[in-house]
Amino acid sequence: MTQPTTMEYLSGQVTAQKILIHILLGQRVIVNQQHAYELRSALMASFRAIRRNEKMSKEEKDGYITILEEALSAIEFVRSSASGE
């Protein structure tokens, strides 16, 4: 299902990207499983926070969640590659 591109959807994506930048700048480069786990935990905390946010519209949340899901997928790939799976 393709998400419609609205201003609120894009606003959610921008918000998520800004948070990702802050998380990534605050974390060390992922060189082992522990670093990947720490970054994943920070992203999951962002998911929980955005789901509880009652001031954002559904479209804005959808945009936010789309970016975070992509980041989680990338982390899972790095984790599986690092472990040799």
C-alpha positions in Angstrom: 0.0 0.0 0.0 1.4 3.3 -1.1 1.1 6.1 1.5 -0.3 9.4 0.1 2.3 12.2 0.3 0.7 15.0 2.3 2.3 17.8 4.2 1.6 16.1 7.5 3.1 12.8 6.2 6.3 14.7 5.2 6.3 16.5 8.5 6.3 13.2 10.3 9.2 12.0 8.1 11.2 15.1 8.8 10.7 14.8 12.5 11.8 11.1 12.4 14.9 12.0 10.4 15.9 14.7 12.8 15.6 12.2 15.7 17.6 9.6 13.8 20.4 12.1 13.2 20.5 12.9 16.9 20.6 9.2 17.8 23.2 8.4 15.3 25.4 11.3 16.3 25.1 10.3 19.9 26.0 6.6 19.3 29.3 5.1 18.3 29.7 3.5 14.9 28.1 0.1 14.9 31.1 -2.3 15.0 29.6 -5.1 17.0 26.3 -6.6 18.2 26.1 -4.5 21.3 26.3 -1.2 19.4 23.5 -2.4 17.1 21.4 -3.4 20.1 21.9 0.0 21.7 20.8 1.8 18.5 17.8 -0.5 18.0 16.8 0.2 21.6 16.9 4.0 21.1 14.8 3.6 17.9 12.2 1.5 19.7 12.0 4.1 22.5 11.2 6.6 19.7 8.4 4.4 18.4 6.9 4.1 21.8 7.0 7.9 22.3 5.5 8.7 19.0 2.6 6.2 19.5 1.7 8.0 22.8 1.9 11.5 21.2 -1.7 12.7 21.1 -0.8 16.0 19.3 0.3 14.4 16.0 -2.1 13.5 13.3 -2.3 9.9 12.0 -0.7 10.9 8.8 2.2 12.6 10.6 2.7 9.5 12.7 2.6 7.3 9.6 5.4 9.4 8.0 7.4 9.1 11.2 7.0 5.4 11.5 7.9 4.8 7.9 11.3 6.3 8.4 11.9 4.5 11.7 10.9 1.1 10.2 13.4 1.6 7.4 16.1 2.4 10.0 15.2 -0.7 12.0 15.4 -2.9 8.9 18.9 -1.5 8.1 20.0 -2.2 11.7 18.6 -5.8 11.5 20.6 -6.3 8.3 23.8 -5.0 9.9 23.2 -7.2 13.0 22.7 -10.3 10.8 25.7 -9.5 8.7 27.9 -8.9 11.7 26.9 -12.2 13.3 27.6 -14.1 10.0 24.0 -15.2 9.5 
